[in-house]
Amino acid sequence: MPPIENSIVILILWAVIGYGLGSVPFGMVLARVMGLGNLREIGSGNIGATNVLRTGNKKAALGTVLLDGGKGAVAVVLARVISGEDAAQLAGLMAILGHCFPVWLKFRGGKGVATYLGLMLALSWPVGVAVCLTWLVVALVTRISSYAAITAASLSTIWMVLLNQGQIILLGVILTLLIFLRHRENIKRLKAGTEPKIGAK
């Protein structure tokens, strides 16, 4: 059994790696590379896929979803393979925190939905699939991305229980709270009936 000091150092290392991976603003990178402009000056000013879609470029939006989801999944998988489950959960948590609060953007990042879906798939693919399908169904029915995200996050703990994935419930609750925190303005607009639908300029 490794010394406690070494275990702490390893966890800190994965926290830094997870944050670093998560903090890469792929939406902004793709928008710049594809000549779509500065996302801060488009739509909601958010760096995520929903706002990238407001540029009218579906390929860029899809690329943002895949890359933002991928960075969460990569953080989890790398940490799990090299250092085990505790490191994987910590790396996943820090990846989404990196996306939401990237140091490079003065801690003004995205809502974390794609990264959340990616790391959920990596943490437990059955739960991840259930959460992704929940998001997809709600998004197709309502065409409101924020409502789909909030619903998927809300039901994630239920999916964990039903699919016997108790080892990630604590992290799941933390992630759900984070999703709600990042969508607090969206929740206000949902209540007021003014939340824009997917693809709206």
C-alpha positions as CSV (number, residue, x, y, z in Angstrom):
1,M,0.0,0.0,0.0
2,P,1.5,3.4,-1.0
3,P,2.3,6.0,1.6
4,I,-0.6,8.4,2.3
5,E,1.7,11.3,1.2
6,N,2.2,9.7,-2.2
7,S,-1.5,9.1,-2.6
8,I,-2.3,12.7,-1.9
9,V,0.3,13.9,-4.4
10,I,-1.1,11.6,-7.0
11,L,-4.7,12.9,-6.4
12,I,-3.5,16.5,-6.6
13,L,-1.7,15.7,-9.9
14,W,-4.9,14.2,-11.3
15,A,-6.9,17.2,-10.1
16,V,-4.5,19.5,-12.0
17,I,-4.6,17.3,-15.1
18,G,-8.4,17.1,-15.0
19,Y,-8.7,20.9,-14.6
20,G,-6.2,21.5,-17.4
21,L,-8.1,19.2,-19.8
22,G,-11.4,20.7,-18.9
23,S,-10.3,24.3,-19.2
24,V,-9.6,24.0,-22.9
25,P,-12.4,26.2,-24.5
26,F,-13.0,24.2,-27.6
27,G,-16.1,26.2,-28.6
28,M,-14.0,29.4,-28.8
29,V,-11.1,27.6,-30.5
30,L,-13.4,26.1,-33.2
31,A,-15.3,29.4,-33.7
32,R,-12.0,31.2,-34.3
33,V,-10.5,28.5,-36.5
34,M,-13.6,28.3,-38.6
35,G,-14.0,32.1,-38.9
36,L,-17.2,32.3,-36.9
37,G,-16.2,35.2,-34.8
38,N,-15.8,35.7,-31.0
39,L,-18.4,33.7,-29.1
40,R,-18.4,36.3,-26.4
41,E,-20.0,38.6,-28.8
42,I,-22.5,36.1,-30.2
43,G,-25.9,35.1,-28.7
44,S,-25.6,34.5,-24.9
45,G,-21.8,35.0,-25.0
46,N,-21.4,31.4,-23.7
47,I,-18.5,29.2,-24.9
48,G,-20.6,26.0,-25.3
49,A,-22.1,24.1,-28.2
50,T,-25.6,25.7,-27.9
51,N,-24.1,29.2,-28.4
52,V,-21.8,27.9,-31.2
53,L,-25.0,26.7,-32.9
54,R,-26.2,30.3,-32.9
55,T,-23.5,31.1,-35.5
56,G,-25.4,28.9,-37.9
57,N,-22.6,26.4,-38.2
58,K,-23.9,22.9,-37.2
59,K,-20.5,21.3,-37.8
60,A,-18.8,23.6,-35.4
61,A,-21.5,23.0,-32.8
62,L,-21.2,19.2,-33.2
63,G,-17.4,19.5,-33.0
64,T,-17.8,21.5,-29.8
65,V,-20.1,18.9,-28.2
66,L,-17.7,16.0,-29.1
67,L,-14.6,17.8,-28.0
68,D,-16.1,19.2,-24.8
69,G,-17.5,15.8,-24.0
70,G,-14.3,14.1,-24.9
71,K,-12.2,16.1,-22.6
72,G,-14.3,15.0,-19.6
73,A,-14.2,11.4,-20.8
74,V,-10.4,11.4,-21.4
75,A,-9.8,12.9,-17.9
76,V,-11.8,10.0,-16.3
77,V,-10.3,7.2,-18.4
78,L,-6.7,8.3,-18.1
79,A,-6.9,8.7,-14.3
80,R,-8.8,5.3,-13.9
81,V,-6.3,3.4,-16.0
82,I,-3.2,4.8,-14.3
83,S,-4.3,5.5,-10.7
84,G,-7.7,4.0,-10.0
85,E,-11.3,4.9,-9.4
86,D,-10.8,7.7,-6.8
87,A,-8.4,9.5,-9.1
88,A,-10.9,9.0,-12.0
89,Q,-13.8,10.6,-10.1
90,L,-11.6,13.5,-8.9
91,A,-10.2,14.1,-12.5
92,G,-13.8,14.1,-13.8
93,L,-15.0,16.6,-11.2
94,M,-12.0,18.9,-11.9
95,A,-12.5,18.6,-15.7
96,I,-16.0,20.0,-15.5
97,L,-14.8,22.7,-13.0
98,G,-12.1,23.5,-15.5
99,H,-14.7,24.0,-18.2
100,C,-17.0,26.1,-16.1
101,F,-14.2,28.2,-14.5
102,P,-11.2,28.2,-16.8
103,V,-8.3,30.3,-15.6
104,W,-7.5,31.3,-19.2
105,L,-10.9,33.1,-19.5
106,K,-10.9,34.7,-16.1
107,F,-13.0,31.9,-14.7
108,R,-15.9,32.7,-17.1
109,G,-16.5,29.4,-18.8
110,G,-19.4,27.3,-20.1
111,K,-22.4,25.6,-18.5
112,G,-20.6,22.3,-18.5
113,V,-23.3,20.1,-20.1
114,A,-21.3,18.4,-22.8
115,T,-18.4,17.8,-20.4
116,Y,-20.8,16.5,-17.9
117,L,-22.3,14.0,-20.4
118,G,-18.9,12.9,-21.5
119,L,-17.5,12.2,-18.0
120,M,-20.8,10.4,-17.1
121,L,-20.3,8.1,-20.0
122,A,-16.7,7.4,-18.9
123,L,-17.6,7.0,-15.2
124,S,-20.4,4.4,-15.9
125,W,-21.5,3.9,-19.5
126,P,-24.9,2.5,-18.6
127,V,-25.7,5.6,-16.5
128,G,-24.0,7.8,-19.1
129,V,-26.2,6.4,-21.8
130,A,-29.3,6.8,-19.7
131,V,-28.4,10.5,-18.9
132,C,-27.6,11.2,-22.6
133,L,-30.9,9.7,-23.7
134,T,-32.7,11.7,-21.1
135,W,-31.1,14.9,-22.4
136,L,-31.9,13.9,-26.0
137,V,-35.5,13.1,-25.5
138,V,-36.2,16.3,-23.5
139,A,-34.3,18.4,-26.0
140,L,-36.2,16.9,-29.0
141,V,-39.6,17.4,-27.2
142,T,-39.0,20.9,-25.8
143,R,-36.2,22.2,-28.1
144,I,-34.7,23.9,-25.0
145,S,-31.2,22.8,-24.2
146,S,-31.1,24.1,-20.6
147,Y,-34.3,22.3,-19.7
148,A,-32.9,19.1,-21.1
149,A,-29.7,19.5,-19.1
150,I,-31.5,20.3,-15.9
151,T,-33.8,17.3,-16.3
152,A,-31.0,14.9,-17.2
153,A,-28.9,16.0,-14.2
154,S,-31.9,15.8,-11.9
155,L,-32.6,12.2,-13.0
156,S,-29.0,11.1,-13.0
157,T,-29.0,10.0,-9.4
158,I,-32.1,7.9,-10.0
159,W,-30.4,6.2,-12.9
160,M,-27.4,5.5,-10.7
161,V,-29.6,3.8,-8.1
162,L,-31.6,1.8,-10.7
163,L,-28.4,0.7,-12.4
164,N,-26.6,-0.2,-9.2
165,Q,-23.9,2.4,-9.6
166,G,-23.8,3.6,-5.9
167,Q,-20.0,4.2,-6.1
168,I,-20.6,7.4,-8.1
169,I,-23.7,8.7,-6.4
170,L,-21.9,11.3,-4.3
171,L,-20.1,12.7,-7.3
172,G,-23.4,12.6,-9.2
173,V,-25.1,14.7,-6.6
174,I,-22.2,17.2,-6.7
175,L,-22.4,17.4,-10.5
176,T,-26.2,17.9,-10.4
177,L,-25.8,20.8,-8.0
178,L,-23.1,22.3,-10.3
179,I,-25.4,22.0,-13.4
180,F,-28.2,23.7,-11.5
181,L,-25.8,26.4,-10.3
182,R,-24.5,27.1,-13.8
183,H,-28.1,27.2,-15.1
184,R,-29.6,29.5,-12.5
185,E,-30.2,32.3,-15.0
186,N,-31.7,29.8,-17.4
187,I,-34.0,28.6,-14.7
188,K,-35.2,32.2,-14.2
189,R,-36.0,32.5,-17.9
190,L,-37.7,29.1,-17.9
191,K,-40.0,30.2,-15.2
192,A,-40.7,33.4,-17.1
193,G,-41.2,31.6,-20.3
194,T,-38.4,33.5,-22.1
195,E,-35.8,30.8,-22.5
196,P,-34.7,30.6,-26.1
197,K,-35.0,27.4,-28.0
198,I,-32.2,25.4,-29.6
199,G,-30.9,27.1,-32.8
200,A,-32.5,30.5,-31.9
201,K,-30.3,33.4,-32.8
